[in-house]
């Protein structure tokens, strides 16, 4: 189980396990105190999926993916259940999003492993793949998670909770999802056309590589500033970037982390996707203490 806890949130793709951060018992501000016995490692590239297992693979281009499972499609998995307190929101109005993770017996889970510096990662996005938010709620002593959330426009949104719960001393890496509703006249946003480079907050952000269903492939992200020079990227949540990939239609979720250090200034991920179709890729990166997000539409055949 130590190995299975190694990357916490889901399957590990193309990495190895070694000691790093211990799991923790959450406190009200989302931080935790160390617990003995389990070790974690975030220094190798890895892909978070859904069922709590750890799969290792090669970082050689063209290797067969060691399982391209996805998460976020179910309220319940691995004996854990996502229980939102409120699922109805008013467009443009800040509102408290509260939820808990119920364990196999129905009691709320209060112990989680710290993975990429947080006890739980929360993705919120509208079902047309617009309005992406990567959030980190805090947890109260009774196991209730909460964060102030603003959903800007009417529609159905998906909340995806990505975490490693520790139940009876056993880590369970799980990704659960639930819908949130914003009443009003819904006007879906069409997916932007696939391009290789986008402008984000004054940065030019591009990617190289071809996501595939048949093999794990390298994806390299580059960031240039207004002077057209490579931006100086800083670690954010324990890595030089975070890549969330969501499939159009059902919002199947894959969360990928990169190699430990940039290569020629580029952040290198290893990615496999579960099927052909349309996807949105969201790349979080940090420059000068500020976090930015670049997004692309990708068509996988």
C-alpha positions as CSV (number, residue, x, y, z in Angstrom):
1,X,0.0,0.0,0.0
2,X,3.0,2.3,0.4
3,X,3.7,2.0,-3.3
4,X,0.0,2.5,-4.0
5,X,0.0,5.7,-2.1
6,X,3.1,7.0,-3.9
7,X,1.3,9.4,-6.2
8,X,-1.9,9.7,-4.3
9,X,-4.5,11.0,-6.6
10,X,-4.7,8.2,-9.1
11,X,-2.7,6.0,-11.4
12,X,1.0,6.7,-12.0
13,X,2.0,6.8,-15.6
14,X,5.7,6.5,-16.4
15,X,7.2,7.0,-13.0
16,X,8.8,5.3,-10.0
17,X,8.0,5.6,-6.4
18,X,10.3,6.9,-3.6
19,X,9.9,8.7,-0.3
20,X,8.7,12.3,-0.2
21,X,5.7,13.8,1.6
22,X,3.7,11.9,4.2
23,X,-0.1,11.8,4.3
24,X,-1.9,14.1,6.7
25,X,-4.9,14.7,8.8
26,X,-6.7,17.7,7.5
27,X,-7.4,20.8,9.5
28,X,-9.8,23.6,8.9
29,X,-7.4,25.6,6.7
30,X,-6.6,22.7,4.4
31,X,-3.1,22.0,6.0
32,X,-2.3,18.9,7.9
33,X,-0.1,17.3,10.4
34,X,2.2,14.4,9.4
35,X,1.2,10.8,9.9
36,X,3.7,8.0,10.0
37,X,3.8,4.9,7.9
38,X,3.1,5.9,4.3
39,X,5.3,7.8,1.8
40,X,4.6,9.8,-1.3
41,X,6.6,11.0,-4.3
42,X,5.7,13.7,-6.7
43,X,9.1,14.1,-8.4
44,X,8.4,11.8,-11.4
45,X,5.9,12.4,-14.3
46,X,2.6,10.7,-13.6
47,X,-1.0,10.6,-14.7
48,X,-3.9,10.7,-12.3
49,X,-6.9,8.6,-13.2
50,X,-9.6,7.0,-11.2
51,X,-9.4,3.8,-9.3
52,X,-6.7,4.2,-6.7
53,X,-4.2,1.7,-8.3
54,X,-0.7,2.6,-9.3
55,X,0.6,1.7,-12.7
56,X,4.1,2.3,-13.9
57,X,5.3,2.7,-17.4
58,X,8.2,3.7,-19.6
59,X,8.9,7.3,-20.5
60,X,9.8,6.3,-24.0
61,X,7.7,7.7,-26.8
62,X,5.5,5.1,-28.4
63,X,5.2,2.8,-25.5
64,X,1.8,1.3,-24.9
65,X,-0.1,3.2,-22.2
66,X,-0.4,1.3,-18.9
67,X,-4.1,2.0,-18.6
68,X,-5.7,5.2,-19.8
69,X,-8.6,5.1,-17.3
70,X,-10.4,8.4,-16.5
71,X,-12.1,9.8,-13.4
72,X,-14.8,12.2,-12.5
73,X,-17.7,10.3,-14.1
74,X,-19.2,8.9,-10.9
75,X,-20.4,10.1,-7.5
76,X,-19.0,6.9,-5.9
77,X,-15.9,4.8,-6.4
78,X,-13.6,2.6,-4.2
79,X,-16.1,2.7,-1.3
80,X,-16.1,6.5,-1.2
81,X,-19.0,8.8,-2.1
82,X,-19.1,12.5,-2.9
83,X,-21.9,14.2,-1.0
84,X,-22.5,17.9,-2.0
85,X,-24.5,20.0,0.4
86,X,-25.9,22.3,-2.3
87,X,-25.9,21.9,-6.1
88,X,-27.9,25.0,-7.2
89,X,-26.2,28.3,-7.8
90,X,-27.1,31.8,-9.0
91,X,-25.2,33.1,-12.0
92,X,-22.4,35.5,-11.1
93,X,-23.1,35.4,-7.4
94,X,-20.4,34.1,-4.9
95,X,-21.9,31.2,-3.0
96,X,-20.5,28.6,-0.6
97,X,-19.8,25.2,-2.1
98,X,-19.8,22.6,0.6
99,X,-19.4,18.8,0.4
100,X,-18.0,15.8,2.2
101,X,-16.5,12.5,1.2
102,X,-18.4,9.6,2.9
103,X,-16.5,6.5,3.6
104,X,-17.7,2.9,3.2
105,X,-19.9,3.1,6.4
106,X,-21.3,6.5,5.5
107,X,-19.2,8.6,8.0
108,X,-17.3,11.5,6.6
109,X,-13.6,11.0,5.9
110,X,-11.4,13.3,7.8
111,X,-7.9,12.0,6.9
112,X,-6.3,12.6,3.6
113,X,-2.8,12.4,2.1
114,X,-1.1,15.6,0.9
115,X,-0.5,15.3,-2.8
116,X,1.0,18.1,-4.7
117,X,0.9,20.3,-1.6
118,X,-2.8,20.0,-1.1
119,X,-5.2,17.5,0.5
120,X,-7.8,17.9,-2.3
121,X,-7.8,19.3,-5.8
122,X,-11.2,20.5,-7.1
123,X,-11.9,21.2,-10.8
124,X,-15.1,23.0,-11.7
125,X,-16.1,23.5,-15.4
126,X,-19.3,24.0,-17.4
127,X,-20.4,21.0,-19.5
128,X,-19.5,22.8,-22.7
129,X,-15.9,22.9,-21.4
130,X,-15.9,26.6,-20.7
131,X,-15.3,28.4,-17.3
132,X,-12.4,26.1,-16.1
133,X,-11.4,26.6,-12.4
134,X,-8.8,24.7,-10.4
135,X,-9.5,25.2,-6.7
136,X,-8.4,24.1,-3.3
137,X,-11.1,24.1,-0.7
138,X,-10.5,23.8,3.0
139,X,-11.8,21.1,5.3
140,X,-13.5,21.5,8.8
141,X,-12.8,19.1,11.6
142,X,-16.1,17.3,10.9
143,X,-14.9,16.4,7.3
144,X,-16.9,19.1,5.5
145,X,-15.1,20.7,2.6
146,X,-15.9,24.3,1.6
147,X,-15.0,27.1,-0.7
148,X,-16.6,30.3,-2.0
149,X,-17.5,29.6,-5.7
150,X,-18.8,31.9,-8.4
151,X,-20.3,30.3,-11.5
152,X,-20.5,33.1,-14.1
153,X,-23.3,32.0,-16.4
154,X,-26.3,29.6,-16.6
155,X,-25.8,26.0,-17.4
156,X,-24.7,22.6,-15.9
157,X,-21.3,22.6,-14.4
158,X,-19.2,19.6,-13.2
159,X,-17.3,19.5,-9.9
160,X,-14.5,17.0,-9.9
161,X,-12.8,16.2,-6.6
162,X,-9.3,14.6,-6.9
163,X,-7.9,13.3,-3.6
164,X,-6.4,10.5,-1.7
165,X,-8.4,9.5,1.4
166,X,-6.9,7.5,4.2
167,X,-9.5,5.0,5.5
168,X,-8.4,2.6,8.3
169,X,-4.8,3.4,7.5
170,X,-5.3,2.5,3.8
171,X,-4.9,5.2,1.1
172,X,-7.6,5.3,-1.5
173,X,-6.8,7.5,-4.5
174,X,-10.1,8.5,-6.1
175,X,-11.6,11.1,-8.4
176,X,-15.3,11.7,-8.0
177,X,-17.7,14.1,-9.7
178,X,-21.1,15.7,-9.4
179,X,-23.2,18.2,-11.4
180,X,-23.9,21.8,-10.2
181,X,-26.8,23.7,-11.7
182,X,-27.1,27.4,-12.5
183,X,-30.6,28.4,-13.6
184,X,-31.2,30.7,-16.5
185,X,-31.1,30.9,-20.3
186,X,-28.2,28.5,-21.3
187,X,-26.2,29.5,-24.3
188,X,-23.6,26.8,-25.0
189,X,-20.2,28.0,-26.1
190,X,-18.7,26.2,-29.1
191,X,-15.3,24.6,-28.6
192,X,-12.5,26.8,-30.0
193,X,-10.8,25.5,-33.1
194,X,-7.7,23.4,-32.5
195,X,-4.5,25.5,-32.5
196,X,-1.0,24.9,-31.3
197,X,-0.4,28.3,-29.6
198,X,-2.7,30.5,-27.5
199,X,-2.3,33.9,-25.9
200,X,-2.9,33.9,-22.1
201,X,-2.5,36.9,-19.8
202,X,0.2,38.4,-22.2
203,X,2.1,35.1,-22.6
204,X,2.3,33.0,-25.7
205,X,1.8,29.4,-24.7
206,X,2.3,26.5,-27.1
207,X,2.5,22.8,-27.1
208,X,4.3,20.1,-29.1
209,X,3.3,16.5,-29.4
210,X,0.2,14.4,-30.4
211,X,-2.0,12.8,-27.7
212,X,-2.8,9.3,-28.6
213,X,-5.1,6.4,-27.6
214,X,-2.5,3.8,-28.7
215,X,0.6,4.9,-26.8
216,X,1.9,7.3,-24.2
217,X,3.3,10.3,-25.9
218,X,5.4,13.3,-24.8
219,X,3.7,16.7,-24.7
220,X,6.0,19.7,-24.3
221,X,4.6,23.1,-23.1
222,X,6.5,26.3,-23.8
223,X,5.8,29.8,-22.4
224,X,7.1,33.0,-23.8
225,X,6.7,36.5,-22.3
226,X,5.8,39.8,-24.1
227,X,9.5,40.1,-25.0
228,X,9.2,36.8,-26.9
229,X,11.8,35.3,-24.6
230,X,11.1,32.1,-22.7
231,X,9.4,32.9,-19.4
232,X,11.0,31.8,-16.2
233,X,8.6,29.2,-14.8
234,X,8.3,28.6,-11.1
235,X,7.2,25.5,-9.3
236,X,3.4,25.5,-8.6
237,X,1.9,22.9,-6.3
238,X,5.1,20.8,-6.4
239,X,5.6,20.8,-10.1
240,X,6.5,23.2,-13.0
241,X,3.0,22.7,-14.5
242,X,-0.2,20.8,-14.2
243,X,-2.2,19.5,-17.1
244,X,-5.9,18.7,-16.9
245,X,-7.4,17.0,-19.9
246,X,-11.2,16.7,-20.2
247,X,-13.2,14.9,-22.9
248,X,-16.1,16.6,-24.6
249,X,-19.4,15.0,-24.1
250,X,-19.0,13.3,-20.7
251,X,-16.1,15.4,-19.2
252,X,-14.0,12.3,-18.5
253,X,-11.0,13.6,-16.6
254,X,-7.2,13.0,-16.7
255,X,-4.8,14.9,-14.6
256,X,-1.1,14.7,-15.6
257,X,2.1,16.0,-13.9
258,X,5.4,16.6,-15.7
259,X,9.0,15.6,-15.4
260,X,10.8,17.1,-12.4
261,X,12.7,19.8,-14.4
262,X,11.9,21.7,-17.6
263,X,13.8,20.6,-20.7
264,X,15.3,23.5,-22.6
265,X,12.7,25.7,-20.9
266,X,9.8,23.4,-21.8
267,X,7.6,21.5,-19.4
268,X,7.4,17.8,-20.5
269,X,4.4,15.6,-19.8
270,X,3.7,12.0,-20.7
271,X,0.1,11.6,-21.8
272,X,-2.3,8.9,-23.0
273,X,-6.0,9.5,-23.6
274,X,-8.8,6.9,-23.4
275,X,-10.5,7.3,-26.7
276,X,-10.8,9.3,-29.9
277,X,-12.8,12.5,-29.8
278,X,-12.6,16.2,-28.8
279,X,-10.7,17.3,-25.7
280,X,-9.8,20.5,-23.9
281,X,-6.3,20.6,-22.3
282,X,-5.8,23.1,-19.5
283,X,-2.2,23.9,-18.5
284,X,-1.5,25.7,-15.2
285,X,1.8,27.4,-14.8
286,X,3.3,30.1,-12.5
287,X,5.5,33.1,-13.4
288,X,6.6,35.7,-10.9
289,X,4.3,34.4,-8.2
290,X,1.2,34.4,-10.4
291,X,-0.7,31.4,-11.7
292,X,-2.0,31.4,-15.3
293,X,-4.0,28.9,-17.3
294,X,-3.7,28.2,-21.0
295,X,-6.3,26.0,-22.8
296,X,-6.4,24.2,-26.1
297,X,-8.9,22.1,-28.1
298,X,-7.4,18.9,-29.2
299,X,-8.9,16.4,-31.7
300,X,-7.7,12.8,-31.2
301,X,-8.4,10.3,-34.0
